[in-house]
């Protein structure tokens, strides 16, 4: 395991010690790899994933709507909007944001802003 990955996991443990998703206020968790970005809304009290969105979902949506999202940050913003849309469908308005040990900039920030634009509060 690389040193950067170990450090990210340590930061994530530190963040997760303070953040808990409940059924009233679930946790919006972000994971990003070099190629893809993922977002999940998780209820930690039940240990269940309520909503899951990937870059693949956004690419399918953009083909239908004929809007092309260019760049990873723009796609991440689309992921945030889609997560918010699905959450509103399940009557979830408030979440706790879990940045996953990543810095709050770039794709992580774009995803958070997209979720806020979609109507989620955190």
Helices and strands as residue ranges (DSSP letters): H 3-16, E 26-32, E 37-43, E 48-54, H 55-65, H 72-89, E 95-98, H 107-118
